[in-house]
């Protein structure tokens, strides 16, 4: 039996897939410091709608600015 991500997403209540923040939070906890992850949704794997690298670079710039302004307040 093989694991198919789109099958898992469509048959469960899963709304997103993300991997890197788990390591961030684990390391923050080990160092006894706070950790923060901010996410942007770029693709819809079930509908096969994907953001191009150019779109991510251009369009996500505003999101990054808003996120950073929020964090430093």
MDTraj code that builds the backbone (N, CA, C; nanometers):
import mdtraj as md
import numpy as np

residues = "UNK UNK UNK UNK UNK UNK UNK UNK UNK UNK UNK UNK UNK UNK UNK UNK UNK UNK UNK UNK UNK UNK UNK UNK UNK UNK UNK UNK UNK UNK UNK UNK UNK UNK UNK UNK UNK UNK UNK UNK UNK UNK UNK UNK UNK UNK UNK UNK UNK UNK UNK UNK UNK UNK UNK UNK UNK UNK UNK UNK UNK UNK UNK UNK UNK UNK UNK UNK UNK UNK UNK UNK UNK".split()
xyz = np.array([
    [0.0845, -0.1187, 0.0000],
    [0.0000, 0.0000, 0.0000],
    [0.0882, 0.1240, 0.0000],
    [0.0656, 0.2137, -0.0927],
    [0.1461, 0.3354, -0.0987],
    [0.0645, 0.4534, -0.0476],
    [0.1355, 0.5519, 0.0038],
    [0.0725, 0.6723, 0.0564],
    [0.0574, 0.7724, -0.0571],
    [-0.0647, 0.8175, -0.0813],
    [-0.0916, 0.9187, -0.1836],
    [-0.1460, 1.0414, -0.1119],
    [-0.0704, 1.1493, -0.1168],
    [-0.1057, 1.2695, -0.0426],
    [-0.2441, 1.3210, -0.0773],
    [-0.2768, 1.3273, -0.2048],
    [-0.4081, 1.3807, -0.2421],
    [-0.5222, 1.2926, -0.1907],
    [-0.5015, 1.1611, -0.1853],
    [-0.6036, 1.0728, -0.1278],
    [-0.6226, 1.1020, 0.0202],
    [-0.5131, 1.1205, 0.0901],
    [-0.5203, 1.1506, 0.2333],
    [-0.5937, 1.2819, 0.2581],
    [-0.5611, 1.3840, 0.1810],
    [-0.6227, 1.5159, 0.1992],
    [-0.7723, 1.5108, 0.1721],
    [-0.8118, 1.4412, 0.0683],
    [-0.9537, 1.4391, 0.0319],
    [-1.0376, 1.3468, 0.1195],
    [-0.9757, 1.2565, 0.1924],
    [-1.0524, 1.1641, 0.2767],
    [-1.0429, 1.1974, 0.4254],
    [-0.9748, 1.3046, 0.4602],
    [-0.9636, 1.3482, 0.5993],
    [-1.0016, 1.4957, 0.6083],
    [-0.9900, 1.5516, 0.7271],
    [-1.0190, 1.6942, 0.7442],
    [-0.8940, 1.7800, 0.7273],
    [-0.7901, 1.7243, 0.6699],
    [-0.6658, 1.7971, 0.6478],
    [-0.6895, 1.9159, 0.5561],
    [-0.6392, 2.0318, 0.5955],
    [-0.6581, 2.1529, 0.5166],
    [-0.5277, 2.2036, 0.4557],
    [-0.4143, 2.1584, 0.5087],
    [-0.2859, 2.2069, 0.4585],
    [-0.1771, 2.1054, 0.4905],
    [-0.0678, 2.1163, 0.4180],
    [0.0480, 2.0306, 0.4406],
    [0.1686, 2.1206, 0.4605],
    [0.2396, 2.0983, 0.5692],
    [0.3560, 2.1804, 0.6023],
    [0.4513, 2.0945, 0.6837],
    [0.5823, 2.1096, 0.6622],
    [0.6767, 2.0225, 0.7304],
    [0.7798, 2.0963, 0.8146],
    [0.8266, 2.2085, 0.7702],
    [0.9428, 2.2703, 0.8308],
    [0.9209, 2.3271, 0.9703],
    [0.8014, 2.3749, 1.0015],
    [0.7808, 2.4404, 1.1309],
    [0.7904, 2.3431, 1.2482],
    [0.7662, 2.2166, 1.2252],
    [0.7795, 2.1192, 1.3341],
    [0.9219, 2.1217, 1.3889],
    [1.0193, 2.1260, 1.3010],
    [1.1592, 2.1329, 1.3449],
    [1.1876, 2.2654, 1.4144],
    [1.1314, 2.3737, 1.3638],
    [1.1500, 2.5051, 1.4258],
    [1.0996, 2.5046, 1.5693],
    [0.9791, 2.4538, 1.5895],
    [0.9203, 2.4518, 1.7244],
    [0.9944, 2.3552, 1.8162],
    [1.0411, 2.2446, 1.7641],
    [1.1182, 2.1502, 1.8439],
    [1.2485, 2.2144, 1.8915],
    [1.3183, 2.2815, 1.8015],
    [1.4440, 2.3468, 1.8381],
    [1.4201, 2.4635, 1.9340],
    [1.3143, 2.5381, 1.9131],
    [1.2826, 2.6486, 2.0038],
    [1.2542, 2.5955, 2.1442],
    [1.1780, 2.4885, 2.1522],
    [1.1470, 2.4299, 2.2830],
    [1.2740, 2.3785, 2.3504],
    [1.3607, 2.3150, 2.2738],
    [1.4861, 2.2631, 2.3298],
    [1.5744, 2.3756, 2.3816],
    [1.5711, 2.4898, 2.3136],
    [1.6519, 2.6047, 2.3544],
    [1.5790, 2.6934, 2.4550],
    [1.4552, 2.6567, 2.4877],
    [1.3708, 2.7322, 2.5801],
    [1.3521, 2.8774, 2.5364],
    [1.3242, 2.8927, 2.4063],
    [1.2945, 3.0237, 2.3486],
    [1.1642, 3.0122, 2.2698],
    [1.1081, 3.1264, 2.2348],
    [0.9855, 3.1258, 2.1558],
    [1.0177, 3.1031, 2.0084],
    [0.9267, 3.0389, 1.9406],
    [0.9387, 3.0193, 1.7965],
    [0.8129, 3.0688, 1.7291],
    [0.8231, 3.1112, 1.6060],
    [0.7066, 3.1594, 1.5318],
    [0.7192, 3.1172, 1.3860],
    [0.6125, 3.0640, 1.3329],
    [0.6064, 3.0297, 1.1907],
    [0.4896, 3.1053, 1.1295],
    [0.5122, 3.1649, 1.0150],
    [0.4081, 3.2367, 0.9415],
    [0.3976, 3.1694, 0.8047],
    [0.2758, 3.1410, 0.7624],
    [0.2559, 3.0611, 0.6426],
    [0.1844, 3.1369, 0.5321],
    [0.2169, 3.1003, 0.4106],
    [0.1464, 3.1466, 0.2923],
    [0.1063, 3.0233, 0.2131],
    [-0.0167, 3.0169, 0.1717],
    [-0.0623, 2.9043, 0.0911],
    [-0.0346, 2.9366, -0.0551],
    [0.0383, 2.8474, -0.1203],
    [0.0774, 2.8754, -0.2581],
    [0.0167, 2.7792, -0.3594],
    [-0.0187, 2.6595, -0.3180],
    [-0.0651, 2.5587, -0.4123],
    [-0.1886, 2.4866, -0.3585],
    [-0.2677, 2.4361, -0.4487],
    [-0.3819, 2.3513, -0.4123],
    [-0.3559, 2.2159, -0.4776],
    [-0.3013, 2.1218, -0.3995],
    [-0.2573, 1.9954, -0.4582],
    [-0.3725, 1.9090, -0.5077],
    [-0.4891, 1.9206, -0.4480],
    [-0.6029, 1.8403, -0.4927],
    [-0.6546, 1.8914, -0.6269],
    [-0.6689, 2.0227, -0.6391],
    [-0.7169, 2.0822, -0.7647],
    [-0.6057, 2.0977, -0.8681],
    [-0.4826, 2.0682, -0.8259],
    [-0.3650, 2.0816, -0.9137],
    [-0.3483, 2.2249, -0.9641],
    [-0.3676, 2.3202, -0.8705],
    [-0.3462, 2.4617, -0.8995],
    [-0.2174, 2.5032, -0.8289],
    [-0.1209, 2.5451, -0.9052],
    [0.0110, 2.5748, -0.8515],
    [0.0531, 2.7171, -0.8850],
    [0.1189, 2.7809, -0.7901],
    [0.1735, 2.9145, -0.8098],
    [0.3125, 2.9005, -0.8695],
    [0.3410, 2.9801, -0.9705],
    [0.4738, 2.9743, -1.0320],
    [0.5763, 3.0424, -0.9416],
    [0.7016, 3.0130, -0.9644],
    [0.8087, 3.0760, -0.8873],
    [0.8038, 3.2272, -0.9043],
    [0.7750, 3.2734, -1.0245],
    [0.7665, 3.4175, -1.0512],
    [0.6518, 3.4809, -0.9712],
    [0.5374, 3.4141, -0.9678],
    [0.4233, 3.4649, -0.8907],
    [0.4559, 3.4700, -0.7414],
    [0.5199, 3.3649, -0.6911],
    [0.5565, 3.3646, -0.5491],
    [0.6518, 3.4787, -0.5169],
    [0.7493, 3.4992, -0.6009],
    [0.8475, 3.6051, -0.5764],
    [0.7824, 3.7427, -0.5778],
    [0.6957, 3.7667, -0.6737],
    [0.6335, 3.8982, -0.6904],
    [0.5171, 3.9208, -0.5930],
    [0.4244, 3.8259, -0.5885],
    [0.3007, 3.8464, -0.5139],
    [0.3138, 3.8277, -0.3639],
    [0.4072, 3.7480, -0.3198],
    [0.4198, 3.7220, -0.1768],
    [0.5005, 3.8297, -0.1056],
    [0.5583, 3.9212, -0.1792],
    [0.6375, 4.0280, -0.1186],
    [0.5533, 4.1106, -0.0208],
    [0.4301, 4.1431, -0.0592],
    [0.3417, 4.2193, 0.0297],
    [0.3121, 4.1410, 0.1571],
    [0.2897, 4.0104, 0.1425],
    [0.2622, 3.9265, 0.2593],
    [0.3809, 3.9270, 0.3552],
    [0.5002, 3.9190, 0.3014],
    [0.6207, 3.9187, 0.3854],
    [0.6324, 4.0508, 0.4601],
    [0.6075, 4.1609, 0.3931],
    [0.6139, 4.2926, 0.4583],
    [0.5127, 4.3020, 0.5717],
    [0.3902, 4.2581, 0.5487],
    [0.2865, 4.2615, 0.6521],
    [0.3252, 4.1720, 0.7695],
    [0.3740, 4.0536, 0.7406],
    [0.4136, 3.9601, 0.8457],
    [0.5256, 4.0174, 0.9309],
    [0.6254, 4.0744, 0.8673],
    [0.7387, 4.1308, 0.9424],
    [0.6957, 4.2508, 1.0245],
    [0.6101, 4.3333, 0.9695],
    [0.5596, 4.4485, 1.0469],
    [0.4803, 4.4010, 1.1688],
    [0.4065, 4.2948, 1.1527],
    [0.3283, 4.2387, 1.2635],
    [0.4198, 4.1842, 1.3730],
    [0.5226, 4.1143, 1.3328],
    [0.6141, 4.0504, 1.4282],
    [0.6906, 4.1536, 1.5095],
    [0.7312, 4.2652, 1.4483],
    [0.8137, 4.3625, 1.5223],
    [0.7320, 4.4572, 1.6086],
    [0.5998, 4.4511, 1.5999],
    [0.5159, 4.5384, 1.6837],
    [0.5073, 4.4870, 1.8254],
])
top = md.Topology()
chain = top.add_chain()
for i, resn in enumerate(residues, 1):
    res = top.add_residue(resn, chain, resSeq=i)
    for name in ("N", "CA", "C"):
        top.add_atom(name, md.element.get_by_symbol(name[0]), res)
traj = md.Trajectory(xyz[None], top)
